[in-house]
Amino acid sequence: MNMEQSTKMRSGKGFIAALDQSGGSTPKALKLYGIEESEYSGEDQMFDLIHGMRTRIIKSKSFGGDRVLGAILFEGTMDRAIDGMPTAQYLWEKKSVIPFLKVDKGLADEADGVQVMKSMPELDKLLAKAVKAGIFGTKMRSVIKQASASGIKAVVAQQFEVGRQILAAGLVPIIEPEVDIKCPQKAEAEEILKAEILAELAKQPADQPIMLKLTLPEADGFYSELVSHPSVLRVVALSGGYSRDESNARLSRNKGVIASFSRALTEGLSAKQSEAEFDAMLDSTIASICAASIT
C-alpha cells in the first residue's frame, strides 16, 4: 500500500470520481454526454468514445487532487493511456488523484431480495495486473432490493470475503453493498446492513483497513460509527439515481461521508461543449460535490 496515497485518502478533503461505467452502462453514459448510439458502431468505437470523454474530464484544468481525491476506473480505462502515459500513472503523477479499479464482473440474478456479485475466477490475475499498473484500491458492487436479513447477510459476507482477498494482494477494497433507493423498506434495510458491516469490521484488523461505498441513508448521520471505525479508511457515498442536487443535499447532512458519484458527476457535460464551456460546467459540478463532501 502506498502510504502517501493512504494518508491522503484517510484525511484529504474532496471526493472520489466514479469513471467506471463498463459495457452495459456505457451507451447510457454516452447518450447523457450527447453522443447517440447512431453515431458509433461496435464496442471498440463505443469504448474509444467513452475513453475520450474520460480523458477530457481527467485532463480538464478543473479536475485535480485538490478537490478530487481519487478516481475509479474500469479495466479498459486502466489498460489505456492519456498522452502516452498509462491512465493510473497519469492520474497520480500529473493530477495527484488516487487510482482505483472496478473489479466485479456484474451482478447475479436477484435472489432473497438481493443481487450478490457474479463469481470472479480471474480476480487474482486482475489484482496482480492492477498492482503493476499503480492502482491503489478496488471497487465492487452488490445490490440490496429488499430488507431481507438473510440476503443482506449474504451480500456483506461475500463482499468482505472478496475484500480480504484484495487486501492480501496489497490493494484497498471499496466494499459497495448498495441499497436500491427504490427499496420499499430502505431504512430497515440500512439498519440490517449496518449491523452486518459492524460484525465484519469487528474481525478486521485496523492495519488492514477497508473502504465502504454506501447509498445515502434515510436517517442523517446514520453511518457515523462506520466513519469513525478504526478499520475503515473512508466512507464514500454513491448517488444511486438521486439527482446531483438531491445527492449533494443528502451528503451534506452526513458528516464525514464523502461523495463517489458517477452520473451526478457527469450530469450536464456534453461532447458538443467547447473546452471553456466544458471546463466551467465541470468546475461548478466538482465545486458543489466537494462542498457537500467536506461538511
N, C-alpha and C positions, 0 to 999 in steps of 0.2 A: 504493500500500500504506500502510495506517495504521501508523505507526511504533510508537505506544504498544501497539497490538494485537500487532504483530510481536515486540516485546521481551517482552511477557507470554507469547506462545506459545513463544518460544525458551527462556525461563528460568523461567517460572512453575511453581509446584508444584500438581499436580492432574491432571485428566484431561479427555477430551472425551466429552460425552454424545452418542450417536448416536440422534437422534429422527427418523430419516428413512425409516421404513417407508412405502412407496408402495402403489399399487393392489393388487399381488399379495400382499404380506405383511401388509396391514392387518387382514384378518379374523382371522388367527392372532394378531396383536398384541392385538386387542380381546378375543379369546377368553381369552388369558392374563390379561387385565385384568378378566375376569369378565363380559364382555358377549358373549352368544351371538349367532350370526348370525340367529336367530329374533327378536331384539329390535330389528332395524332392517331397512329395505328400501331397496335402491338405493344407488348410490355416493355421492350427495350426503349422505344421512343417515350413511353409514359414515364419510365424511371429517369431518362435523361431530363425530361421537363421538370420533374419534382426535384431532381438534384440541382437544376438551375434555380428553382425557387429557393431551396435551402441555402445554396451558395450566395444568392442575393441577400438573404436575411443575415447570414453569418458575416459576410463582408461589409454589410452596411455600417456606416460610422456610428449608428445608433446602438449597435449590438456589441457589448463588451463586458469584460469581467467586473466592471464597477457596479453593474446592475444585474447582469446575468451570471449567476454562479456556475451553472452547468447546462449542458445540452444533451438530450437523449437522442441517439442516432439509431437508425435501423441498419442491419448488416450491410446492405447495399451502399449506404452512405459511408460507413466506415471503410469499405473497400475502395471508395473513390477518392479523388484528390481535389483540393482547391488551390488554384495557382501552382499546380505541380507538387503540392505537399499533401500527404495523407490527411484526411479530414480531422481525425482526432488530434493529430500533432498540430495542425493549423489552429484548431480551437484553443489549445493550451498555450502554444508558443506565441501566436500572433494576437490572441484575444483574451488570454488569461481566463478562459472558460473551461470548466472541468468536463471531460467527455464521458458519457455513459452509453451503454449499448442495450437495446431491447433484445432479449434472448428468447422469449417464449415463442412457441410455434402456433399460437392461437388457442382458441377455447374448445373444450369438448362440448358435446351436446348437453343441454340443460337436464339435470337430474337432481332430485331432492332440493329443488329451489335454488340451485347454484350452477355455475359453469366452472369447473376446475380447468386447469391447463392441460392441453394435449401433452403426451409424453415427449421428452426431449432426448432421444438416444444419442444424439451427436453433441450434446452440451459440452462435454469436456474438451472436445476438439475446438468448439467455438470459443470457449473461455481462454484456451491457450492462444488462439489467434488474437483475441481481444487484448490479452496481456501484452503480447508482442506489438500490437498497434498503439499501445499507450493509453488504453481505456482505464478509467478509474473504477467504474462500477457498472452494474447492470440493472435492467428493469424487466419485470414480468408481471402479467396481469391475469387475475381471475375475476369473475363477476358474481355478485350475490343478488338474486332476484326476489327472494322471499326471506322472512325472518325464521329460517329453518335452523334450529340449533345443531342438528347433525350435519347439515350441508355446510354451514359456516365453519364448523369444527374441521371438516374435511378440507375446505379451502385453505384455512390457516395452517393446518398440518402439512399440506403439500407445499405451500409457499415457504415455510421455514425449513423443510427438509431440503428443498432445492436451494434455498438461500445458504444453507450450511455447505453445500457442495460448491457454491460460488465463492464463499469465504475461503474455503480450502484452496481454491485456485489463486487466491491473492486479490480478489476483487470485492467491492462492497455492494451487496444486493439491495436494490429498492424493491421491497415487498409490496405488491399492489393488489389488495383484495377489495376491488371497487364495489360499493353498494350502489346498485342502479338507482338513479334519482326517481324512477317511477315505482320503486318498491313500495307496495301498499302499506307495509309496516316498517318504514325506513328507520325511525327512531329505535324501534325494538331490535331491528337487525344490527344497528350500531352498538347497542348495549351488549348483545351476544358477541359481536366481533371484537369489541374492546377487551372483554373478559378473556376471550381465547388468545388474543395477542399478548396480553399481560401474562398469561400462563406460560406461553412460549418464551417470553422475554426473561422470565424467572430462571430459565435454563440457559440463557445466553450470556456468555462472559462479556464484561464491559470492554475488554481489549479486542473483542471481535464484534464491533457494533454493526447493526443493520440500519437501513433507512426504511421509512414507511411512506407509501403514497396512498392517500385515503380520500374518499368522497367528502366534500364539505358537509359537516354534520348538522342535524336538526337543532341540537342544543349547543349554543355558543360555548366555546372553551371546552368542549366535551373531551378532546384528546390531550388535555394539558398534562395528564400523568405520563402519556407517551412522549410528549415533547421533552419533559424533564428526566426521562428514564436514562440511566447511565449506559444502557446497552443500545440506545437509539442515537445515531449520529445526527439525524434530521427528520422531521416530519414534513412532508410536502402534500399538497392537495391537487387533485385533478378537477378540471372544470365540469366534466361529466355530462355535458349537454346544457348546463346553465349558460346564459348569455355572459359576455365579459363583464357587464355592469353588475349582474346578479352574483357572478363568481367573485368579483372584487369586493362587493359589499359583504358577502358571507365570510370571505377570507379575512377581511379587516376585523371581524368580530371573533377571530380565533387566534389569539396571541401566540406567537412562536411558530405557527404553521406558515410555511411559505408556498407560493404557487409552483405547480408544474403543469402549466397549461399548454395545450396543443392548438385546438380550434380557436380558443379565446385569444391566443397569441397572434394567429394569422388573420383573424377577422378584420376585414377592411383593406387587406393588402391585395393588390391586383397586378397581374402581368402587364396591364396596359398603362400603369402609372409611370411617370417619369422618375428618374432617380431621386429628384428633390421631393416629389410627392410621396414616393415610397418610403424614403428615409424619415420624412416628417410624420407619416402615419405610424411607422414602426416605433419612432421615438415616443410618440404620445401613448402608444399601447404599452411599451416597456415601462414608461414612467408610471402609468396607472397601476400596472400589475406589481411593480416594485413597491409603490407606496402602500398597497394593500398587504404586501408580504412583510413589510417591516413594522406594522402596527403591533 
